[in-house]
Amino acid sequence: MANAEHGGRPGDAFGAAAPGTAKARLGLVRAGLWLIAAVLAVRQLAVVLGTPKGERLTDLETWVGPDGVLHVKGSLYDSTQFTGTPFAGLVLKPLTRAAEQALGWGWTFGTLLLVVALGLVAARALPQPVSRRTALLAAPVAISLLMLSLPVRNTLYLGQTSIIPVLLVLLGCFAVRGERASGVLIGLAAALQPTVLLFAPLLWFTGRRRAAASTGIAFAAGTALAWAAMPHDSYTYWVHHLAGVGLGRPADDLANQSLHGALLRLGLEGPLEIGLFLALGAAVAVLGLRRAVRYARDGQLLLAVAITGCVAVAVSPTTWQHQLLWVLLALVGRVGKKAGDRYVWPVAVILVMTLPAKMMLPNMASLYPLRDNVVLLAALAAATVVPFLSRTSEYYRSPIPTEYARPVPTRWKHVPLLPFLRRVLTRPNLLLELLLIRVGYSAYQQVRLAATGGTNAGGRAVAEENGEQIHAIEKFLHIDVEHWVNHAVVDVPWLQGFFDFYYTSFHFVVPLSVLGVLYVRRPAEYRWARAALGFATLFALVGFWLYPLAPPRLMPGLGFIDTVHGVQDFSQPDYGTLTALTNQYAAMPSLHFGWSLWCGLVIAILAPKWWMKALGLLHPLFTVSAIVATANHWVLDAAGGAAVVGAGFALTYLLQGPRPRPLTKSAEAAEGTDVSIAEPVPAKGRTPS
């Protein structure tokens, strides 16, 4: 949110418009963001309340249902399902008298209201000064991110209370007046979640000693009250379970994103694991709290609160998924001297907190330790190593600006060029590019598979029917050469081996190589080519969704030979390691050919020598031969691939203008203009991009 204020982009984000027009556009954007937040809230309500009664609010049911631990006599911790403190049990006990259905609705709506309150407080707590635009847009953006975050979604689904301690801390730090009231709210939060006591040192070392003392007193009072009312449960929680250790799921469960859980998942046990956990926890607490105190003194109290919360996430013996909201708050820190680097940290945090870990990293055994602990690693990074900028840094408000190419006129009067797609000349941040490529590819895989209902068997009948249509069209056009080519290649073993190898090996290698070379040698063209490839892939996903198509090798009765996977049993097909992970009916359009054509066109356009251009154009030629020879695609699939690539380049041209061509120094001198400046003045009569 804070990073949106000064991204190094020249001029106003909404274009060089008159003040009245800019104000109207800002109001329109704000209304749109609030609408998005409202839609997300309604969606969360629909998901939770639309889930069958026995499958939603399961933790709440365990606590206050007819047979819940708060309703029946006996210990709260007999079943180890209640993970809250005895004070939390004391607070929740009155809810057992409410009707179960009414409690479910009331709890869900109440949780949503808490999320809204949390977003509003966080937006108001942004480090000052902030621009008017940031102040107006921060609240709906914060609420939307909270609604999308995994901790909030998990809290709503399970019926948890983990939002309350976070909100109490933020209210104590930013909303109430007086140190004693502030300390009381934070102390009550600690009585609900003991690791919140880490905020007491933050208050003490930043000069708010009365608040720190009030925190300790309020925590002790709440805990003592619970001990007096429920002595047996209090002894069980604080002594037998060591402040909740061992309650809930096993500590090595993937949902436990703490240092203790990570060490157990790595195979460490017994005294060695306990000693290492205590040593690492102490080191993280000291480093994290020192950083939090420094940023609080710098005037970035919200960042200091987030860092302290991240320390609590790491050092707690058990930190379940619904208790991880502190990590999301850490995105307010500003990182990076260059404008192009400014968005890496907030984007990484948002992705980590909104997407499953398996979408962040490839499904490789060597990466499992990173994938299984990705939220913990984000918390540790925020607490100890991320170089957040001080407000005294010259780059805090004015990062090194991004260089842009000369503005171009819009293509059509009513289709303005999009400001965020402006033609940037500098090289984008590599980490951000890799992160977005990985997440984009994971989303691409999910959409492909979802197009047939989530399984390869789903949509098979429709796909085969569409295959018959394509085959009939090709016969009518006299281009049904797939069967002849397929059998001709099978009769020549070395040729079959070549096409099988080409089909399985070059689909990803060549596009990634082209992107890599462009990133290093031609950063402006890299952005242009990447945008065209992304648009083409999006168009292809629409095709997969709307028109599932069986490739020739999966059409029974037509006599095609699957040269890559062998003869298939259509009742139990085997497509190798990706049998259950990919949509085998995502054939129209062919991205095998589409991506290869994109590579060929980019090389032919940008390569400096004729023989390089020729080699580039050979790739789509070999690819179309391979997809037909191996019976993986129809000829019309290749035509569809060419169509989406053409549409991708066309949309890129429509929204961004022609690809940027930086002027040489001699040309700059001749024109008397430096094109590397942040915002060149557009030619008279042209609409700026």
C-alpha positions in Angstrom: 0.0 0.0 0.0 2.7 2.5 0.9 4.7 1.5 -2.1 1.9 2.8 -4.3 2.8 6.4 -3.4 6.2 6.8 -5.0 6.9 4.2 -7.6 9.3 6.4 -9.5 6.9 6.7 -12.4 6.9 10.1 -14.0 3.9 12.4 -13.8 0.5 11.5 -12.5 -0.6 7.9 -12.6 -3.8 8.8 -14.4 -2.2 10.9 -17.2 -1.5 14.6 -17.7 -5.1 15.6 -17.1 -6.7 18.8 -15.7 -7.1 18.8 -11.9 -10.9 18.3 -12.2 -10.5 15.4 -14.6 -7.8 13.8 -12.4 -10.1 14.2 -9.3 -13.0 12.6 -11.1 -10.8 9.7 -12.3 -9.4 9.2 -8.8 -13.0 9.0 -7.5 -13.9 6.5 -10.1 -10.9 4.4 -9.3 -11.7 4.6 -5.6 -15.3 3.5 -6.2 -14.1 0.6 -8.3 -11.7 -0.5 -5.6 -14.5 -0.4 -2.9 -16.7 -2.4 -5.3 -14.0 -5.0 -5.6 -13.7 -5.2 -1.8 -17.5 -5.6 -1.5 -17.5 -8.3 -4.1 -14.7 -10.2 -2.4 -16.6 -9.9 1.0 -19.8 -11.3 -0.6 -17.9 -14.1 -2.2 -16.3 -15.1 1.1 -19.8 -15.1 2.7 -21.2 -17.2 -0.1 -18.3 -19.7 0.1 -18.6 -20.2 3.9 -22.4 -20.2 4.2 -22.7 -22.3 1.0 -20.6 -25.1 2.5 -22.6 -28.0 4.0 -23.3 -27.4 7.7 -21.0 -30.2 9.0 -18.0 -29.0 6.9 -17.8 -25.3 7.7 -16.9 -23.5 11.0 -15.5 -26.8 12.2 -13.3 -25.3 14.9 -16.2 -23.2 16.2 -18.4 -26.3 16.2 -15.7 -28.1 18.2 -15.8 -25.3 20.8 -19.4 -24.2 21.1 -21.5 -26.8 19.4 -23.9 -29.2 21.3 -21.0 -31.4 22.1 -18.3 -28.7 22.1 -15.6 -28.5 24.7 -17.0 -25.1 25.9 -20.5 -26.5 26.3 -20.1 -29.8 28.1 -18.5 -30.3 31.5 -14.9 -31.3 31.8 -11.6 -29.9 30.7 -11.2 -27.7 27.6 -8.2 -29.7 26.6 -9.4 -33.3 27.0 -9.6 -33.7 23.2 -6.7 -31.3 22.5 -8.9 -29.7 19.8 -9.3 -26.4 21.6 -6.0 -24.5 21.1 -6.9 -21.2 22.7 -5.9 -20.0 26.1 -8.1 -20.5 29.1 -8.9 -16.8 29.0 -10.2 -17.3 25.4 -12.3 -20.2 26.6 -13.7 -18.0 29.4 -14.6 -15.3 26.9 -16.2 -17.8 24.5 -18.3 -19.7 27.0 -21.2 -17.2 26.9 -21.6 -18.0 23.2 -22.6 -21.6 23.9 -26.1 -20.3 24.8 -26.7 -19.0 21.3 -28.6 -21.0 18.7 -26.1 -22.9 16.6 -27.3 -21.7 13.2 -27.6 -18.1 14.4 -24.1 -18.3 15.8 -22.7 -19.5 12.5 -24.2 -16.5 10.6 -23.4 -14.1 13.3 -19.8 -15.3 13.7 -19.2 -15.1 9.9 -20.6 -11.6 9.6 -18.8 -10.5 12.7 -15.5 -11.8 11.4 -16.0 -9.9 8.1 -16.6 -6.7 10.1 -13.4 -7.3 12.0 -11.6 -7.7 8.7 -13.0 -4.4 7.5 -12.0 -2.7 10.7 -8.5 -4.2 10.5 -8.1 -2.9 6.9 -9.3 0.6 7.9 -6.9 0.9 10.9 -4.0 -0.4 8.8 -4.7 2.1 6.1 -4.8 5.0 8.5 -1.5 3.8 10.1 0.6 4.2 7.0 3.8 6.1 7.7 3.4 9.8 7.0 3.5 11.7 4.9 1.4 10.0 2.2 -0.2 11.4 -0.9 -3.9 12.1 -1.1 -4.2 9.4 -3.7 -2.6 6.8 -1.4 -4.8 8.0 1.6 -8.0 7.5 -0.5 -7.1 4.2 -2.1 -5.3 2.5 0.8 -8.4 1.3 2.7 -10.2 -0.6 -0.1 -6.9 -2.1 -1.2 -6.0 -3.2 2.3 -9.5 -4.7 2.8 -9.3 -6.5 -0.6 -5.9 -8.0 0.2 -7.2 -9.2 3.6 -10.2 -10.8 2.0 -7.9 -12.6 -0.4 -5.3 -13.7 2.1 -5.1 -17.3 3.2 -5.2 -16.5 6.9 -8.6 -14.6 6.6 -10.1 -17.3 4.3 -8.9 -20.0 6.8 -10.3 -18.0 9.7 -13.7 -17.6 8.0 -13.9 -21.3 7.0 -12.9 -22.7 10.4 -14.6 -20.1 12.6 -11.4 -19.0 14.3 -10.6 -16.0 16.5 -7.1 -15.1 15.2 -8.1 -11.7 13.7 -9.1 -10.4 17.2 -5.5 -10.2 18.7 -4.2 -8.5 15.5 -7.0 -6.0 15.6 -6.5 -5.3 19.3 -2.8 -4.6 18.8 -3.4 -2.2 15.9 -6.1 -0.5 17.9 -3.8 -0.2 20.8 -1.0 1.2 18.7 -2.9 3.5 16.4 -6.5 4.2 17.5 -6.9 4.7 21.2 -5.5 7.6 23.1 -3.4 7.2 26.2 -0.7 4.7 26.9 -2.6 2.8 29.6 -5.6 2.1 27.2 -3.2 1.1 24.5 -1.4 -1.3 26.9 -4.7 -2.8 28.1 -5.8 -3.6 24.5 -2.4 -5.2 23.7 -2.5 -7.1 27.0 -5.9 -8.5 26.3 -4.6 -9.6 22.9 -1.7 -11.4 24.7 -4.2 -13.1 27.0 -5.8 -14.5 23.8 -2.5 -15.2 22.0 0.6 -15.3 24.4 3.3 -14.5 21.8 1.7 -11.0 21.5 3.7 -10.3 24.7 6.6 -9.6 22.4 5.0 -6.2 21.8 5.8 -5.2 25.4 9.6 -4.9 24.7 8.8 -2.9 21.5 6.7 -0.5 23.6 9.3 -0.3 26.3 12.3 0.5 24.1 10.4 3.0 22.1 9.6 5.1 25.2 6.0 4.0 25.8 6.8 2.4 29.1 3.4 2.9 30.7 1.9 1.1 27.7 4.4 -1.7 28.2 3.6 -2.0 31.9 -0.2 -1.9 31.2 0.3 -4.7 28.7 1.9 -6.9 31.3 -0.7 -6.0 33.9 -3.7 -6.7 31.6 -2.2 -10.0 30.4 -1.6 -11.1 34.0 -5.1 -10.0 35.1 -6.8 -11.9 32.2 -4.7 -15.0 32.9 -5.3 -14.8 36.6 -9.1 -14.4 36.1 -9.1 -17.5 33.9 -7.0 -19.4 36.4 -9.4 -18.5 39.2 -12.4 -19.6 37.1 -10.8 -22.7 35.6 -7.8 -23.7 37.6 -7.6 -27.2 36.2 -7.7 -26.0 32.6 -5.2 -23.3 33.3 -2.8 -25.8 34.8 -3.2 -28.0 31.8 -2.6 -25.2 29.3 0.3 -23.3 31.0 2.1 -26.2 32.7 1.2 -29.5 31.1 1.1 -28.2 27.5 3.6 -25.4 28.0 1.4 -22.5 26.8 -0.4 -24.6 24.2 2.3 -26.8 22.8 0.9 -30.1 21.6 -2.7 -28.8 21.1 -4.4 -29.1 17.8 -2.7 -30.8 14.9 0.7 -32.5 15.2 3.4 -29.8 15.5 5.1 -31.1 12.3 2.0 -30.4 10.2 2.5 -28.2 7.2 0.0 -25.7 8.6 2.4 -25.0 11.5 4.6 -22.2 10.0 6.9 -21.8 13.0 10.6 -22.6 13.5 9.5 -25.5 15.7 7.4 -27.0 13.0 10.0 -26.5 10.3 12.7 -28.2 12.4 10.4 -31.2 13.0 9.7 -31.4 9.3 13.4 -31.5 8.6 13.6 -34.6 10.7 15.1 -33.2 14.0 13.6 -34.5 17.2 14.2 -34.6 20.9 16.7 -32.4 22.9 18.6 -31.5 19.8 15.5 -30.0 18.1 14.4 -28.2 21.3 17.8 -26.7 21.9 18.1 -25.6 18.3 14.6 -24.1 18.3 15.3 -22.2 21.5 18.6 -20.8 20.2 17.2 -19.8 16.8 14.1 -18.4 18.4 16.2 -16.2 20.8 18.3 -15.0 17.9 15.3 -14.1 15.8 13.6 -12.4 18.7 16.7 -10.2 19.4 17.4 -9.3 15.8 13.7 -8.8 14.9 12.9 -6.6 18.0 16.0 -4.5 17.4 14.9 -3.9 13.8 11.3 -3.2 15.0 12.5 -0.6 17.5 14.7 1.1 14.9 11.9 1.4 12.4 9.4 2.6 15.1 11.9 5.4 16.0 12.1 6.2 12.3 8.4 6.9 12.2 7.3 3.6 10.6 5.4 2.2 13.5 3.1 0.0 11.3 6.2 -1.7 9.8 7.6 -2.1 13.3 4.4 -3.8 14.4 4.5 -6.1 11.4 8.1 -7.0 12.1 7.3 -7.8 15.7 4.3 -9.9 14.6 6.6 -11.8 12.2 9.0 -12.5 15.1 6.0 -13.9 17.0 5.1 -16.1 14.0 8.6 -17.6 14.0 9.3 -18.1 17.7 5.9 -19.5 18.7 5.9 -23.3 19.1 2.8 -23.5 16.9 1.7 -20.9 14.4 -1.3 -22.2 12.5 -2.3 -20.7 9.1 -5.1 -18.5 10.5 -2.5 -16.8 12.8 -0.2 -15.5 10.0 -1.8 -12.1 9.2 1.3 -10.3 10.6 3.3 -11.3 7.5 0.8 -9.6 5.2 1.2 -6.3 7.2 4.9 -6.4 6.4 4.3 -5.3 2.8 4.1 -1.7 3.9 7.9 -1.6 4.1 9.7 0.0 1.2 12.6 -1.9 -0.3 14.9 -1.0 -3.2 16.6 2.1 -4.5 15.3 1.7 -8.1 11.7 2.2 -9.0 11.8 -1.1 -10.9 12.7 -2.9 -7.6 10.2 -1.1 -5.4 7.4 -3.7 -6.2 9.3 -6.9 -5.6 8.8 -7.1 -1.9 5.1 -6.3 -1.7 4.3 -8.5 -4.7 6.2 -11.4 -3.1 4.3 -10.9 0.2 1.0 -10.8 -1.5 1.7 -13.9 -3.5 2.9 -15.8 -0.5 -0.1 -14.8 1.6 -2.8 -15.4 -1.1 -1.7 -18.4 -3.1 -0.9 -22.0 -2.1 2.8 -22.7 -1.7 2.7 -25.3 -4.5 2.0 -22.4 -6.9 5.1 -20.5 -5.8 7.7 -23.2 -6.4 8.0 -26.1 -8.8 7.0 -29.6 -7.7 10.6 -30.8 -7.1 11.7 -32.9 -4.1 14.8 -30.7 -3.7 12.6 -27.6 -3.2 10.1 -29.2 -0.7 11.8 -27.7 2.3 11.4 -24.2 0.8 7.8 -24.9 -0.4 6.7 -26.4 2.9 8.0 -23.4 4.9 7.5 -20.5 2.4 5.4 -18.4 4.8 7.8 -18.9 7.7 10.7 -17.9 5.4 8.8 -14.7 4.5 8.2 -14.0 8.2 11.9 -14.6 8.9 13.0 -12.4 6.0 10.8 -9.6 7.2 12.0 -9.9 10.8 15.7 -10.2 10.2 17.1 -9.5 6.7 14.8 -7.5 4.3 16.6 -4.1 3.9 13.6 -1.8 4.5 14.4 1.8 3.7 14.6 4.4 6.4 12.5 7.5 6.0 15.7 9.5 6.0 17.0 7.7 3.0 17.1 9.7 -0.2 15.4 6.8 -2.0 12.5 6.5 0.4 10.2 8.9 -1.4 12.2 9.3 -4.6 13.6 6.0 -6.0 15.8 6.1 -9.0 13.3 6.7 -11.8 12.5 4.3 -14.5 13.5 5.2 -18.1 10.7 5.3 -20.6 10.7 5.4 -24.4 9.2 8.4 -26.3 5.4 8.6 -26.0 3.4 7.4 -29.0 -0.1 8.4 -30.1 -3.1 6.2 -29.3 -4.2 3.9 -32.1 -7.8 4.9 -31.9 -9.6 7.8 -30.2 -11.6 5.7 -27.7 -8.8 3.1 -27.0 -6.2 4.9 -24.8 -2.8 3.4 -24.2 -2.7 1.9 -20.7 -0.3 3.9 -18.3 0.9 0.7 -16.5 2.0 -0.8 -19.9 4.2 2.1 -20.9 7.2 1.2 -22.9 10.0 0.9 -20.3 13.6 1.0 -21.4 15.3 -0.3 -18.3 15.6 -3.9 -17.3 12.9 -5.2 -15.0 13.7 -6.9 -11.6 14.8 -10.5 -12.2 13.3 -11.9 -9.0 10.0 -10.3 -9.7 10.0 -11.6 -13.3 10.8 -15.2 -12.2 8.2 -15.0 -9.5 5.5 -13.8 -11.9 6.5 -16.3 -14.6 6.3 -19.1 -12.1 2.9 -18.1 -10.6 1.6 -17.4 -14.1 2.5 -20.8 -15.3 0.9 -22.4 -12.3 -2.3 -20.6 -13.0 -2.0 -21.7 -16.6 -1.8 -25.3 -15.5 -4.7 -25.0 -13.1 -7.0 -23.4 -15.8 -6.0 -26.0 -18.3 -7.0 -28.8 -15.9 -10.1 -27.0 -14.7 -11.4 -26.8 -18.3 -12.3 -30.5 -18.1 -13.7 -30.5 -14.6 -10.4 -31.1 -12.9 -9.7 -34.6 -14.3 -8.6 -36.0 -17.7 -11.7 -38.1 -17.8 -13.9 -35.0 -17.4 -15.1 -33.6 -20.7 -13.8 -36.6 -22.7 -17.0 -37.2 -24.6 -17.2 -33.5 -25.6 -13.5 -33.5 -26.6 -14.0 -36.5 -28.8 -17.1 -35.0 -30.4 -15.1 -31.8 -31.1 -12.3 -34.0 -32.5 -14.7 -35.5 -35.0 -15.8 -32.0 -36.0 -12.2 -30.9 -36.6 -11.4 -34.1 -38.6 -14.5 -33.5 -40.8 -13.5 -29.9 -41.5 -10.0 -30.9 -42.4 -11.4 -33.6 -44.8 -13.6 -31.0 -46.4 -10.6 -28.7 -46.8 -8.4 -31.6 -48.0 -5.8 -30.9 -45.3 -6.3 -34.0 -43.2 -2.6 -35.1 -43.6 -2.1 -36.2 -39.9 -2.7 -39.9 -40.4 -0.3 -40.1 -43.4 2.4 -38.1 -41.8 2.1 -40.0 -38.5 2.5 -43.4 -40.1 5.2 -42.3 -42.5 7.3 -41.1 -39.6 6.7 -44.3 -37.6 8.2 -46.2 -40.6 11.5 -44.3 -40.2 12.8 -44.9 -36.6 15.4 -42.2 -36.6 12.9 -39.6 -37.8 10.4 -40.7 -35.2 13.0 -40.4 -32.5 13.9 -36.9 -33.7 10.3 -35.6 -33.7 9.6 -37.3 -30.3 12.7 -35.6 -28.8 11.8 -32.3 -30.4 8.3 -32.4 -29.2 9.2 -33.2 -25.5 12.3 -31.1 -25.2 12.0 -27.7 -27.0 8.5 -26.5 -25.9 9.8 -24.7 -22.8 13.6 -24.5 -23.5 13.4 -22.3 -26.5 10.9 -19.7 -25.2 12.7 -19.4 -21.9 16.0 -19.0 -23.7 14.6 -16.3 -25.9 13.2 -14.4 -22.9 16.6 -14.8 -21.1 18.6 -13.4 -24.0 16.2 -10.5 -24.4 16.2 -9.8 -20.7 20.0 -9.6 -20.7 20.7 -7.9 -24.0 17.4 -6.1 -25.0 15.4 -5.2 -21.9 13.0 -2.9 -23.7 12.2 -5.5 -26.4 11.9 -8.1 -23.6 8.9 -6.3 -22.1 7.3 -6.0 -25.5 7.9 -9.7 -26.4 6.8 -10.9 -22.9 3.5 -8.9 -23.1 2.7 -10.5 -26.5 3.5 -13.9 -25.2 1.3 -13.4 -22.1 -1.7 -12.1 -24.1 -1.4 -15.1 -26.6 -1.4 -17.5 -23.7 -4.5 -15.9 -22.1 -6.3 -16.2 -25.5 -5.3 -19.8 -25.7 -6.6 -20.5 -22.2 -10.0 -19.2 -23.3 -9.9 -21.6 -26.2 -9.1 -24.6 -23.9 -12.0 -23.7 -21.7 -14.6 -23.1 -24.5 -13.5 -25.9 -26.9 -12.0 -29.0 -25.3 -10.5 -31.0 -28.2 -9.2 -34.6 -28.3 -5.9 -34.7 -30.3 -5.5 -37.3 -33.0 -3.7 -39.8 -30.7 -6.7 -39.8 -28.3 -9.3 -40.4 -31.0 -10.4 -44.1 -30.9 -10.9 -45.8 -34.2 -8.9 -43.4 -36.4 -5.7 -45.5 -36.2 -3.3 -42.9 -35.0 -0.1 -44.0 -33.2 1.0 -42.1 -30.1 4.7 -42.1 -30.8 5.6 -40.4 -27.5 3.6 -42.4 -24.9 2.9 -45.6 -26.8 -0.4 -47.3 -27.5 -3.1 -46.1 -25.1 -5.8 -47.9 -23.2 -8.5 -45.3 -23.3 -10.1 -46.6 -20.1 -6.8 -46.2 -18.2 -4.6 -43.8 -20.2 -1.0 -43.2 -19.3 0.6 -40.0 -20.5 3.7 -40.3 -18.4 4.3 -38.4 -15.1 1.8 -35.7 -16.1 -1.2 -38.0 -16.5 -3.1 -36.6 -13.6 -1.8 -33.1 -13.7 -2.4 -31.8 -17.2 -5.5 -31.5 -19.5 -4.9 -33.8 -22.4 -7.8 -32.2 -24.2 -6.2 -28.7 -24.3 -5.3 -29.0 -27.9 -7.1 -26.0 -29.6 -5.2 -23.8 -30.1 -1.8 -25.5 -30.1 0.5 -23.6 -27.7 3.3 -25.9 -28.8 3.1 -24.3 -32.2 2.0 -20.9 -30.8 4.9 -20.5 -28.5 7.3 -21.7 -31.2 5.8 -19.2 -33.7 6.3 -16.4 -31.1 9.9 -17.4 -30.8 10.4 -17.5 -34.5 8.8 -14.1 -35.0 10.8 -12.5 -32.2 14.0 -13.8 -33.4 13.3 -12.9 -37.0 12.4 -9.3 -35.9 15.2 -8.7 -33.5 18.1 -10.9 -34.6 20.9 -8.8 -36.1 22.1 -11.3 -38.7 20.2 -13.1 -41.5 21.3 -16.6 -40.5 20.0 -16.0 -37.0 16.6 -15.0 -38.4 16.6 -18.1 -40.6 17.4 -20.4 -37.6 14.6 -18.7 -35.6 12.0 -19.4 -38.3 13.1 -23.1 -38.5 11.9 -23.6 -34.9 8.1 -23.2 -35.7 8.6 -25.3 -38.9 10.1 -28.2 -36.9 7.5 -27.8 -34.2 4.5 -28.0 -36.5 6.1 -31.0 -38.1 6.6 -32.6 -34.7 3.1 -32.0 -33.3 1.5 -33.5 -36.5 4.0 -36.4 -36.8 3.5 -37.5 -33.2 -0.3 -37.2 -33.5 -0.5 -34.7 -30.7 -2.3 -32.0 -32.7 -4.4 -31.5 -35.8 -3.3 -29.1 -38.5 -6.1 -26.7 -37.5 -4.7 -26.6 -34.0 -1.6 -25.1 -35.4 -3.7 -22.5 -37.2 -5.4 -21.7 -33.9 -2.0 -21.3 -32.3 -1.0 -18.9 -35.0 -4.2 -16.9 -34.5 -3.7 -16.4 -30.8 -0.1 -15.3 -31.3 -1.2 -12.8 -33.9 -3.9 -11.6 -31.5 -1.3 -11.3 -28.7 1.0 -9.1 -30.9 -2.0 -7.1 -32.0 -3.3 -6.4 -28.5 0.2 -5.5 -27.4 0.4 -3.0 -30.3 -3.1 -1.7 -29.4 -2.3 -1.1 -25.7 1.4 -0.2 -25.8 2.0 1.1 -29.3 4.8 -0.2 -31.5 7.8 -1.8 -29.8 10.2 0.8 -28.4 13.2 1.6 -30.5 15.7 3.7 -28.4 17.4 6.3 -30.5 21.2 6.2 -31.0 23.3 9.0 -29.6 23.7 10.5 -33.0 20.0 10.6 -33.5 19.5 12.1 -30.1 22.0 14.8 -30.9 20.3 15.5 -34.2 16.9 15.9 -32.6 18.3 17.7 -29.6 16.3 15.4 -27.3 17.4 13.0 -24.6 15.0 10.0 -24.8 16.2 8.5 -21.5 14.5 11.2 -19.4 11.6 10.0 -17.3 8.7 11.6 -19.2 9.5 13.1 -22.6 7.1 15.8 -23.8 4.7 14.3 -26.4 4.5 15.8 -29.9 1.9 18.4 -30.3 -1.5 17.0 -31.1 -0.7 13.5 -29.9 -2.3 11.8 -27.0 0.3 10.9 -24.4 0.6 7.3 -23.3 
